[in-house]
Amino acid sequence: MADVKEEVIRMVRAMPDNATVDDVMAELYFKMQVDAGLRELNEGKGIPHGEVERQMSKWLGR
């Protein structure tokens, strides 16, 4: 848990002095989402690039 706390402290210190609480919360949420995505990729739950292209073409009507 100390690692998480230290990481959050580093993140906040790296933000501009005029950062708001909303800015901090948005950054934390973004980091949580990225970390979750990376965990899924490491677990083999990712979607191959070709499949993404196929789905996007279908959604965009191409």
N, CA, C, O and CB atoms as a CASP TS submission, in Angstrom:
PFRMAT TS
TARGET T0000
AUTHOR 0000-0000-0000
METHOD Language model
MODEL 1
PARENT N/A
ATOM      1  N   MET     1       0.826  -1.201   0.000  1.00  0.00           N
ATOM      2  CA  MET     1       0.000   0.000   0.000  1.00  0.00           C
ATOM      3  C   MET     1       0.861   1.252   0.000  1.00  0.00           C
ATOM      4  O   MET     1       0.472   2.274  -0.565  1.00  0.00           O
ATOM      5  CB  MET     1      -0.935   0.005   1.205  1.00  0.00           C
ATOM      6  N   ALA     2       2.024   1.180   0.626  1.00  0.00           N
ATOM      7  CA  ALA     2       2.912   2.338   0.662  1.00  0.00           C
ATOM      8  C   ALA     2       3.359   2.724  -0.743  1.00  0.00           C
ATOM      9  O   ALA     2       3.547   3.905  -1.036  1.00  0.00           O
ATOM     10  CB  ALA     2       4.132   2.050   1.543  1.00  0.00           C
ATOM     11  N   ASP     3       3.530   1.716  -1.623  1.00  0.00           N
ATOM     12  CA  ASP     3       3.923   2.010  -2.998  1.00  0.00           C
ATOM     13  C   ASP     3       2.858   2.840  -3.712  1.00  0.00           C
ATOM     14  O   ASP     3       3.175   3.785  -4.435  1.00  0.00           O
ATOM     15  CB  ASP     3       4.179   0.712  -3.765  1.00  0.00           C
ATOM     16  N   VAL     4       1.598   2.481  -3.502  1.00  0.00           N
ATOM     17  CA  VAL     4       0.499   3.217  -4.127  1.00  0.00           C
ATOM     18  C   VAL     4       0.473   4.644  -3.595  1.00  0.00           C
ATOM     19  O   VAL     4       0.329   5.598  -4.360  1.00  0.00           O
ATOM     20  CB  VAL     4      -0.858   2.514  -3.866  1.00  0.00           C
ATOM     21  N   LYS     5       0.612   4.781  -2.296  1.00  0.00           N
ATOM     22  CA  LYS     5       0.591   6.101  -1.678  1.00  0.00           C
ATOM     23  C   LYS     5       1.730   6.963  -2.216  1.00  0.00           C
ATOM     24  O   LYS     5       1.522   8.130  -2.547  1.00  0.00           O
ATOM     25  CB  LYS     5       0.688   5.981  -0.148  1.00  0.00           C
ATOM     26  N   GLU     6       2.922   6.399  -2.305  1.00  0.00           N
ATOM     27  CA  GLU     6       4.072   7.140  -2.831  1.00  0.00           C
ATOM     28  C   GLU     6       3.858   7.526  -4.288  1.00  0.00           C
ATOM     29  O   GLU     6       4.224   8.627  -4.700  1.00  0.00           O
ATOM     30  CB  GLU     6       5.352   6.311  -2.694  1.00  0.00           C
ATOM     31  N   GLU     7       3.271   6.630  -5.065  1.00  0.00           N
ATOM     32  CA  GLU     7       3.017   6.917  -6.476  1.00  0.00           C
ATOM     33  C   GLU     7       2.030   8.075  -6.624  1.00  0.00           C
ATOM     34  O   GLU     7       2.206   8.944  -7.479  1.00  0.00           O
ATOM     35  CB  GLU     7       2.478   5.665  -7.191  1.00  0.00           C
ATOM     36  N   VAL     8       0.991   8.081  -5.786  1.00  0.00           N
ATOM     37  CA  VAL     8       0.005   9.168  -5.824  1.00  0.00           C
ATOM     38  C   VAL     8       0.656  10.485  -5.410  1.00  0.00           C
ATOM     39  O   VAL     8       0.401  11.525  -6.017  1.00  0.00           O
ATOM     40  CB  VAL     8      -1.199   8.849  -4.900  1.00  0.00           C
ATOM     41  N   ILE     9       1.491  10.439  -4.381  1.00  0.00           N
ATOM     42  CA  ILE     9       2.183  11.655  -3.933  1.00  0.00           C
ATOM     43  C   ILE     9       3.068  12.200  -5.048  1.00  0.00           C
ATOM     44  O   ILE     9       3.092  13.408  -5.286  1.00  0.00           O
ATOM     45  CB  ILE     9       3.030  11.369  -2.669  1.00  0.00           C
ATOM     46  N   ARG    10       3.797  11.315  -5.735  1.00  0.00           N
ATOM     47  CA  ARG    10       4.649  11.757  -6.865  1.00  0.00           C
ATOM     48  C   ARG    10       3.809  12.377  -7.971  1.00  0.00           C
ATOM     49  O   ARG    10       4.183  13.396  -8.553  1.00  0.00           O
ATOM     50  CB  ARG    10       5.465  10.571  -7.434  1.00  0.00           C
ATOM     51  N   MET    11       2.663  11.748  -8.257  1.00  0.00           N
ATOM     52  CA  MET    11       1.786  12.255  -9.311  1.00  0.00           C
ATOM     53  C   MET    11       1.291  13.661  -8.966  1.00  0.00           C
ATOM     54  O   MET    11       1.313  14.556  -9.810  1.00  0.00           O
ATOM     55  CB  MET    11       0.591  11.302  -9.524  1.00  0.00           C
ATOM     56  N   VAL    12       0.846  13.847  -7.727  1.00  0.00           N
ATOM     57  CA  VAL    12       0.330  15.155  -7.308  1.00  0.00           C
ATOM     58  C   VAL    12       1.441  16.196  -7.333  1.00  0.00           C
ATOM     59  O   VAL    12       1.218  17.325  -7.772  1.00  0.00           O
ATOM     60  CB  VAL    12      -0.291  15.071  -5.896  1.00  0.00           C
ATOM     61  N   ARG    13       2.619  15.839  -6.876  1.00  0.00           N
ATOM     62  CA  ARG    13       3.739  16.793  -6.885  1.00  0.00           C
ATOM     63  C   ARG    13       4.120  17.205  -8.301  1.00  0.00           C
ATOM     64  O   ARG    13       4.591  18.323  -8.511  1.00  0.00           O
ATOM     65  CB  ARG    13       4.954  16.190  -6.182  1.00  0.00           C
ATOM     66  N   ALA    14       3.925  16.326  -9.269  1.00  0.00           N
ATOM     67  CA  ALA    14       4.285  16.629 -10.657  1.00  0.00           C
ATOM     68  C   ALA    14       3.254  17.526 -11.341  1.00  0.00           C
ATOM     69  O   ALA    14       3.520  18.083 -12.406  1.00  0.00           O
ATOM     70  CB  ALA    14       4.441  15.338 -11.446  1.00  0.00           C
ATOM     71  N   MET    15       2.087  17.662 -10.731  1.00  0.00           N
ATOM     72  CA  MET    15       1.030  18.482 -11.326  1.00  0.00           C
ATOM     73  C   MET    15       1.341  19.968 -11.108  1.00  0.00           C
ATOM     74  O   MET    15       2.078  20.327 -10.189  1.00  0.00           O
ATOM     75  CB  MET    15      -0.358  18.117 -10.719  1.00  0.00           C
ATOM     76  N   PRO    16       0.774  20.822 -11.959  1.00  0.00           N
ATOM     77  CA  PRO    16       1.001  22.262 -11.791  1.00  0.00           C
ATOM     78  C   PRO    16       0.458  22.765 -10.453  1.00  0.00           C
ATOM     79  O   PRO    16      -0.467  22.181  -9.889  1.00  0.00           O
ATOM     80  CB  PRO    16       0.349  23.039 -12.940  1.00  0.00           C
ATOM     81  N   ASP    17       1.038  23.839  -9.960  1.00  0.00           N
ATOM     82  CA  ASP    17       0.627  24.397  -8.668  1.00  0.00           C
ATOM     83  C   ASP    17      -0.841  24.819  -8.642  1.00  0.00           C
ATOM     84  O   ASP    17      -1.464  24.843  -7.581  1.00  0.00           O
ATOM     85  CB  ASP    17       1.497  25.585  -8.324  1.00  0.00           C
ATOM     86  N   ASN    18      -1.386  25.148  -9.794  1.00  0.00           N
ATOM     87  CA  ASN    18      -2.782  25.604  -9.834  1.00  0.00           C
ATOM     88  C   ASN    18      -3.762  24.456 -10.105  1.00  0.00           C
ATOM     89  O   ASN    18      -4.923  24.707 -10.427  1.00  0.00           O
ATOM     90  CB  ASN    18      -2.947  26.681 -10.904  1.00  0.00           C
ATOM     91  N   ALA    19      -3.311  23.203  -9.980  1.00  0.00           N
ATOM     92  CA  ALA    19      -4.198  22.053 -10.195  1.00  0.00           C
ATOM     93  C   ALA    19      -5.299  22.050  -9.143  1.00  0.00           C
ATOM     94  O   ALA    19      -5.068  22.355  -7.973  1.00  0.00           O
ATOM     95  CB  ALA    19      -3.401  20.719 -10.149  1.00  0.00           C
ATOM     96  N   THR    20      -6.483  21.702  -9.584  1.00  0.00           N
ATOM     97  CA  THR    20      -7.630  21.645  -8.681  1.00  0.00           C
ATOM     98  C   THR    20      -7.818  20.210  -8.178  1.00  0.00           C
ATOM     99  O   THR    20      -7.180  19.274  -8.660  1.00  0.00           O
ATOM    100  CB  THR    20      -8.919  22.152  -9.392  1.00  0.00           C
ATOM    101  N   VAL    21      -8.704  20.067  -7.207  1.00  0.00           N
ATOM    102  CA  VAL    21      -9.036  18.731  -6.715  1.00  0.00           C
ATOM    103  C   VAL    21      -9.630  17.909  -7.872  1.00  0.00           C
ATOM    104  O   VAL    21      -9.360  16.714  -7.992  1.00  0.00           O
ATOM    105  CB  VAL    21     -10.041  18.809  -5.506  1.00  0.00           C
ATOM    106  N   ASP    22     -10.434  18.555  -8.715  1.00  0.00           N
ATOM    107  CA  ASP    22     -10.995  17.859  -9.876  1.00  0.00           C
ATOM    108  C   ASP    22      -9.893  17.365 -10.810  1.00  0.00           C
ATOM    109  O   ASP    22      -9.991  16.266 -11.356  1.00  0.00           O
ATOM    110  CB  ASP    22     -11.954  18.782 -10.638  1.00  0.00           C
ATOM    111  N   ASP    23      -8.844  18.170 -10.999  1.00  0.00           N
ATOM    112  CA  ASP    23      -7.704  17.766 -11.831  1.00  0.00           C
ATOM    113  C   ASP    23      -7.026  16.525 -11.249  1.00  0.00           C
ATOM    114  O   ASP    23      -6.687  15.592 -11.977  1.00  0.00           O
ATOM    115  CB  ASP    23      -6.684  18.922 -11.954  1.00  0.00           C
ATOM    116  N   VAL    24      -6.836  16.529  -9.947  1.00  0.00           N
ATOM    117  CA  VAL    24      -6.194  15.396  -9.271  1.00  0.00           C
ATOM    118  C   VAL    24      -7.063  14.148  -9.420  1.00  0.00           C
ATOM    119  O   VAL    24      -6.558  13.071  -9.734  1.00  0.00           O
ATOM    120  CB  VAL    24      -5.949  15.714  -7.767  1.00  0.00           C
ATOM    121  N   MET    25      -8.359  14.295  -9.195  1.00  0.00           N
ATOM    122  CA  MET    25      -9.270  13.159  -9.305  1.00  0.00           C
ATOM    123  C   MET    25      -9.302  12.618 -10.733  1.00  0.00           C
ATOM    124  O   MET    25      -9.320  11.404 -10.938  1.00  0.00           O
ATOM    125  CB  MET    25     -10.679  13.563  -8.862  1.00  0.00           C
ATOM    126  N   ALA    26      -9.310  13.512 -11.717  1.00  0.00           N
ATOM    127  CA  ALA    26      -9.315  13.077 -13.121  1.00  0.00           C
ATOM    128  C   ALA    26      -8.041  12.311 -13.443  1.00  0.00           C
ATOM    129  O   ALA    26      -8.091  11.289 -14.128  1.00  0.00           O
ATOM    130  CB  ALA    26      -9.462  14.286 -14.069  1.00  0.00           C
ATOM    131  N   GLU    27      -6.917  12.784 -12.966  1.00  0.00           N
ATOM    132  CA  GLU    27      -5.643  12.109 -13.205  1.00  0.00           C
ATOM    133  C   GLU    27      -5.618  10.735 -12.533  1.00  0.00           C
ATOM    134  O   GLU    27      -5.142   9.765 -13.123  1.00  0.00           O
ATOM    135  CB  GLU    27      -4.477  12.971 -12.693  1.00  0.00           C
ATOM    136  N   LEU    28      -6.122  10.652 -11.322  1.00  0.00           N
ATOM    137  CA  LEU    28      -6.198   9.365 -10.625  1.00  0.00           C
ATOM    138  C   LEU    28      -7.106   8.385 -11.365  1.00  0.00           C
ATOM    139  O   LEU    28      -6.777   7.206 -11.500  1.00  0.00           O
ATOM    140  CB  LEU    28      -6.703   9.566  -9.191  1.00  0.00           C
ATOM    141  N   TYR    29      -8.240   8.873 -11.840  1.00  0.00           N
ATOM    142  CA  TYR    29      -9.175   8.018 -12.573  1.00  0.00           C
ATOM    143  C   TYR    29      -8.537   7.526 -13.866  1.00  0.00           C
ATOM    144  O   TYR    29      -8.646   6.349 -14.209  1.00  0.00           O
ATOM    145  CB  TYR    29     -10.485   8.776 -12.876  1.00  0.00           C
ATOM    146  N   PHE    30      -7.870   8.429 -14.582  1.00  0.00           N
ATOM    147  CA  PHE    30      -7.192   8.057 -15.819  1.00  0.00           C
ATOM    148  C   PHE    30      -6.156   6.972 -15.544  1.00  0.00           C
ATOM    149  O   PHE    30      -6.083   5.979 -16.268  1.00  0.00           O
ATOM    150  CB  PHE    30      -6.525   9.287 -16.466  1.00  0.00           C
ATOM    151  N   LYS    31      -5.360   7.164 -14.503  1.00  0.00           N
ATOM    152  CA  LYS    31      -4.326   6.185 -14.161  1.00  0.00           C
ATOM    153  C   LYS    31      -4.944   4.838 -13.799  1.00  0.00           C
ATOM    154  O   LYS    31      -4.424   3.792 -14.188  1.00  0.00           O
ATOM    155  CB  LYS    31      -3.466   6.699 -13.000  1.00  0.00           C
ATOM    156  N   MET    32      -6.041   4.858 -13.063  1.00  0.00           N
ATOM    157  CA  MET    32      -6.727   3.609 -12.711  1.00  0.00           C
ATOM    158  C   MET    32      -7.173   2.868 -13.960  1.00  0.00           C
ATOM    159  O   MET    32      -7.017   1.651 -14.056  1.00  0.00           O
ATOM    160  CB  MET    32      -7.936   3.890 -11.805  1.00  0.00           C
ATOM    161  N   GLN    33      -7.732   3.605 -14.923  1.00  0.00           N
ATOM    162  CA  GLN    33      -8.216   2.988 -16.154  1.00  0.00           C
ATOM    163  C   GLN    33      -7.064   2.406 -16.971  1.00  0.00           C
ATOM    164  O   GLN    33      -7.174   1.299 -17.499  1.00  0.00           O
ATOM    165  CB  GLN    33      -8.991   4.009 -16.990  1.00  0.00           C
ATOM    166  N   VAL    34      -5.964   3.145 -17.078  1.00  0.00           N
ATOM    167  CA  VAL    34      -4.796   2.661 -17.818  1.00  0.00           C
ATOM    168  C   VAL    34      -4.236   1.412 -17.150  1.00  0.00           C
ATOM    169  O   VAL    34      -3.938   0.425 -17.822  1.00  0.00           O
ATOM    170  CB  VAL    34      -3.707   3.757 -17.907  1.00  0.00           C
ATOM    171  N   ASP    35      -4.095   1.454 -15.833  1.00  0.00           N
ATOM    172  CA  ASP    35      -3.578   0.287 -15.103  1.00  0.00           C
ATOM    173  C   ASP    35      -4.480  -0.927 -15.301  1.00  0.00           C
ATOM    174  O   ASP    35      -3.986  -2.041 -15.474  1.00  0.00           O
ATOM    175  CB  ASP    35      -3.448   0.605 -13.601  1.00  0.00           C
ATOM    176  N   ALA    36      -5.790  -0.725 -15.277  1.00  0.00           N
ATOM    177  CA  ALA    36      -6.730  -1.833 -15.485  1.00  0.00           C
ATOM    178  C   ALA    36      -6.572  -2.400 -16.887  1.00  0.00           C
ATOM    179  O   ALA    36      -6.593  -3.617 -17.071  1.00  0.00           O
ATOM    180  CB  ALA    36      -8.185  -1.369 -15.257  1.00  0.00           C
ATOM    181  N   GLY    37      -6.415  -1.535 -17.870  1.00  0.00           N
ATOM    182  CA  GLY    37      -6.221  -1.988 -19.244  1.00  0.00           C
ATOM    183  C   GLY    37      -4.929  -2.772 -19.412  1.00  0.00           C
ATOM    184  O   GLY    37      -4.899  -3.790 -20.103  1.00  0.00           O
ATOM    185  N   LEU    38      -3.870  -2.301 -18.783  1.00  0.00           N
ATOM    186  CA  LEU    38      -2.594  -3.009 -18.865  1.00  0.00           C
ATOM    187  C   LEU    38      -2.679  -4.369 -18.189  1.00  0.00           C
ATOM    188  O   LEU    38      -2.098  -5.341 -18.673  1.00  0.00           O
ATOM    189  CB  LEU    38      -1.479  -2.178 -18.230  1.00  0.00           C
ATOM    190  N   ARG    39      -3.404  -4.445 -17.068  1.00  0.00           N
ATOM    191  CA  ARG    39      -3.606  -5.737 -16.399  1.00  0.00           C
ATOM    192  C   ARG    39      -4.333  -6.710 -17.323  1.00  0.00           C
ATOM    193  O   ARG    39      -3.965  -7.881 -17.425  1.00  0.00           O
ATOM    194  CB  ARG    39      -4.403  -5.553 -15.086  1.00  0.00           C
ATOM    195  N   GLU    40      -5.375  -6.210 -17.998  1.00  0.00           N
ATOM    196  CA  GLU    40      -6.124  -7.066 -18.922  1.00  0.00           C
ATOM    197  C   GLU    40      -5.231  -7.567 -20.051  1.00  0.00           C
ATOM    198  O   GLU    40      -5.300  -8.737 -20.426  1.00  0.00           O
ATOM    199  CB  GLU    40      -7.326  -6.307 -19.499  1.00  0.00           C
ATOM    200  N   LEU    41      -4.402  -6.696 -20.589  1.00  0.00           N
ATOM    201  CA  LEU    41      -3.487  -7.117 -21.652  1.00  0.00           C
ATOM    202  C   LEU    41      -2.528  -8.182 -21.147  1.00  0.00           C
ATOM    203  O   LEU    41      -2.276  -9.169 -21.838  1.00  0.00           O
ATOM    204  CB  LEU    41      -2.701  -5.918 -22.197  1.00  0.00           C
ATOM    205  N   ASN    42      -1.992  -7.991 -19.946  1.00  0.00           N
ATOM    206  CA  ASN    42      -1.078  -8.970 -19.367  1.00  0.00           C
ATOM    207  C   ASN    42      -1.759 -10.315 -19.124  1.00  0.00           C
ATOM    208  O   ASN    42      -1.101 -11.356 -19.114  1.00  0.00           O
ATOM    209  CB  ASN    42      -0.506  -8.441 -18.065  1.00  0.00           C
ATOM    210  N   GLU    43      -3.068 -10.293 -18.928  1.00  0.00           N
ATOM    211  CA  GLU    43      -3.833 -11.524 -18.718  1.00  0.00           C
ATOM    212  C   GLU    43      -4.317 -12.120 -20.035  1.00  0.00           C
ATOM    213  O   GLU    43      -5.054 -13.106 -20.036  1.00  0.00           O
ATOM    214  CB  GLU    43      -5.024 -11.255 -17.805  1.00  0.00           C
ATOM    215  N   GLY    44      -3.904 -11.527 -21.157  1.00  0.00           N
ATOM    216  CA  GLY    44      -4.301 -12.043 -22.465  1.00  0.00           C
ATOM    217  C   GLY    44      -5.717 -11.703 -22.868  1.00  0.00           C
ATOM    218  O   GLY    44      -6.291 -12.371 -23.728  1.00  0.00           O
ATOM    219  N   LYS    45      -6.291 -10.680 -22.267  1.00  0.00           N
ATOM    220  CA  LYS    45      -7.678 -10.313 -22.558  1.00  0.00           C
ATOM    221  C   LYS    45      -7.793  -9.227 -23.621  1.00  0.00           C
ATOM    222  O   LYS    45      -8.886  -8.707 -23.848  1.00  0.00           O
ATOM    223  CB  LYS    45      -8.361  -9.853 -21.294  1.00  0.00           C
ATOM    224  N   GLY    46      -6.703  -8.877 -24.267  1.00  0.00           N
ATOM    225  CA  GLY    46      -6.735  -7.817 -25.274  1.00  0.00           C
ATOM    226  C   GLY    46      -7.411  -8.267 -26.557  1.00  0.00           C
ATOM    227  O   GLY    46      -7.593  -9.463 -26.785  1.00  0.00           O
ATOM    228  N   ILE    47      -7.780  -7.314 -27.388  1.00  0.00           N
ATOM    229  CA  ILE    47      -8.386  -7.585 -28.685  1.00  0.00           C
ATOM    230  C   ILE    47      -7.314  -7.349 -29.747  1.00  0.00           C
ATOM    231  O   ILE    47      -6.694  -6.286 -29.766  1.00  0.00           O
ATOM    232  CB  ILE    47      -9.656  -6.680 -28.933  1.00  0.00           C
ATOM    233  N   PRO    48      -7.086  -8.321 -30.631  1.00  0.00           N
ATOM    234  CA  PRO    48      -6.084  -8.124 -31.684  1.00  0.00           C
ATOM    235  C   PRO    48      -6.413  -6.920 -32.565  1.00  0.00           C
ATOM    236  O   PRO    48      -7.581  -6.591 -32.777  1.00  0.00           O
ATOM    237  CB  PRO    48      -5.976  -9.380 -32.547  1.00  0.00           C
ATOM    238  N   HIS    49      -5.379  -6.276 -33.069  1.00  0.00           N
ATOM    239  CA  HIS    49      -5.528  -5.061 -33.868  1.00  0.00           C
ATOM    240  C   HIS    49      -6.462  -5.271 -35.064  1.00  0.00           C
ATOM    241  O   HIS    49      -7.308  -4.425 -35.354  1.00  0.00           O
ATOM    242  CB  HIS    49      -4.163  -4.589 -34.354  1.00  0.00           C
ATOM    243  N   GLY    50      -6.304  -6.386 -35.742  1.00  0.00           N
ATOM    244  CA  GLY    50      -7.156  -6.671 -36.898  1.00  0.00           C
ATOM    245  C   GLY    50      -8.623  -6.743 -36.541  1.00  0.00           C
ATOM    246  O   GLY    50      -9.478  -6.294 -37.305  1.00  0.00           O
ATOM    247  N   GLU    51      -8.917  -7.309 -35.378  1.00  0.00           N
ATOM    248  CA  GLU    51     -10.309  -7.388 -34.927  1.00  0.00           C
ATOM    249  C   GLU    51     -10.858  -5.998 -34.623  1.00  0.00           C
ATOM    250  O   GLU    51     -12.013  -5.706 -34.933  1.00  0.00           O
ATOM    251  CB  GLU    51     -10.422  -8.287 -33.682  1.00  0.00           C
ATOM    252  N   VAL    52     -10.047  -5.150 -34.024  1.00  0.00           N
ATOM    253  CA  VAL    52     -10.476  -3.767 -33.751  1.00  0.00           C
ATOM    254  C   VAL    52     -10.770  -3.055 -35.065  1.00  0.00           C
ATOM    255  O   VAL    52     -11.781  -2.363 -35.184  1.00  0.00           O
ATOM    256  CB  VAL    52      -9.389  -2.991 -32.945  1.00  0.00           C
ATOM    257  N   GLU    53      -9.893  -3.219 -36.050  1.00  0.00           N
ATOM    258  CA  GLU    53     -10.125  -2.589 -37.357  1.00  0.00           C
ATOM    259  C   GLU    53     -11.427  -3.082 -37.980  1.00  0.00           C
ATOM    260  O   GLU    53     -12.190  -2.292 -38.534  1.00  0.00           O
ATOM    261  CB  GLU    53      -8.949  -2.872 -38.307  1.00  0.00           C
ATOM    262  N   ARG    54     -11.681  -4.392 -37.889  1.00  0.00           N
ATOM    263  CA  ARG    54     -12.895  -4.969 -38.461  1.00  0.00           C
ATOM    264  C   ARG    54     -14.130  -4.390 -37.779  1.00  0.00           C
ATOM    265  O   ARG    54     -15.094  -4.018 -38.448  1.00  0.00           O
ATOM    266  CB  ARG    54     -12.880  -6.505 -38.330  1.00  0.00           C
ATOM    267  N   GLN    55     -14.104  -4.313 -36.445  1.00  0.00           N
ATOM    268  CA  GLN    55     -15.251  -3.773 -35.703  1.00  0.00           C
ATOM    269  C   GLN    55     -15.448  -2.289 -36.000  1.00  0.00           C
ATOM    270  O   GLN    55     -16.579  -1.835 -36.170  1.00  0.00           O
ATOM    271  CB  GLN    55     -15.061  -3.984 -34.192  1.00  0.00           C
ATOM    272  N   MET    56     -14.362  -1.541 -36.063  1.00  0.00           N
ATOM    273  CA  MET    56     -14.479  -0.103 -36.335  1.00  0.00           C
ATOM    274  C   MET    56     -15.043   0.130 -37.724  1.00  0.00           C
ATOM    275  O   MET    56     -15.866   1.026 -37.910  1.00  0.00           O
ATOM    276  CB  MET    56     -13.114   0.593 -36.196  1.00  0.00           C
ATOM    277  N   SER    57     -14.618  -0.657 -38.703  1.00  0.00           N
ATOM    278  CA  SER    57     -15.150  -0.520 -40.059  1.00  0.00           C
ATOM    279  C   SER    57     -16.645  -0.783 -40.068  1.00  0.00           C
ATOM    280  O   SER    57     -17.402  -0.072 -40.729  1.00  0.00           O
ATOM    281  CB  SER    57     -14.436  -1.477 -41.027  1.00  0.00           C
ATOM    282  N   LYS    58     -17.070  -1.802 -39.335  1.00  0.00           N
ATOM    283  CA  LYS    58     -18.490  -2.149 -39.253  1.00  0.00           C
ATOM    284  C   LYS    58     -19.268  -0.999 -38.596  1.00  0.00           C
ATOM    285  O   LYS    58     -20.328  -0.606 -39.082  1.00  0.00           O
ATOM    286  CB  LYS    58     -18.688  -3.474 -38.452  1.00  0.00           C
ATOM    287  N   TRP    59     -18.733  -0.464 -37.491  1.00  0.00           N
ATOM    288  CA  TRP    59     -19.417   0.614 -36.779  1.00  0.00           C
ATOM    289  C   TRP    59     -19.485   1.894 -37.599  1.00  0.00           C
ATOM    290  O   TRP    59     -20.457   2.645 -37.524  1.00  0.00           O
ATOM    291  CB  TRP    59     -18.722   0.890 -35.465  1.00  0.00           C
ATOM    292  N   LEU    60     -18.434   2.130 -38.387  1.00  0.00           N
ATOM    293  CA  LEU    60     -18.383   3.357 -39.177  1.00  0.00           C
ATOM    294  C   LEU    60     -19.031   3.191 -40.551  1.00  0.00           C
ATOM    295  O   LEU    60     -19.078   4.138 -41.335  1.00  0.00           O
ATOM    296  CB  LEU    60     -16.945   3.805 -39.342  1.00  0.00           C
ATOM    297  N   GLY    61     -19.528   1.992 -40.840  1.00  0.00           N
ATOM    298  CA  GLY    61     -20.218   1.735 -42.106  1.00  0.00           C
ATOM    299  C   GLY    61     -19.291   1.721 -43.293  1.00  0.00           C
ATOM    300  O   GLY    61     -19.685   2.105 -44.394  1.00  0.00           O
ATOM    301  N   ARG    62     -18.057   1.281 -43.086  1.00  0.00           N
ATOM    302  CA  ARG    62     -17.093   1.244 -44.214  1.00  0.00           C
ATOM    303  C   ARG    62     -17.030  -0.128 -44.816  1.00  0.00           C
ATOM    304  O   ARG    62     -16.281  -0.351 -45.767  1.00  0.00           O
ATOM    305  CB  ARG    62     -15.690   1.666 -43.760  1.00  0.00           C
TER
END
